């Protein structure tokens, strides 16, 4: 089943994208800063969400990990 049709998988994919984009932006900031608009601007927005809402993203990652370990 695709991750788009399963809500828990969709949330996990979004959390992984947020964490990955935030890491890439912290390591190589120019890689995402030059693509603020257009189709690749979504990754810059994910990085911005990860930087600004990091406590909530961390809580979401812990809940997702607990959910995976529980099932």
Secondary structure, DSSP 8 states (H G I E B T S, - for coil): --TTTSHHHHHHHHHHHHHHHHHHHHH-HHHHHTTSSSTTHHHHHHHHHHHHTHHHHHHHHHHHHHHHHH-
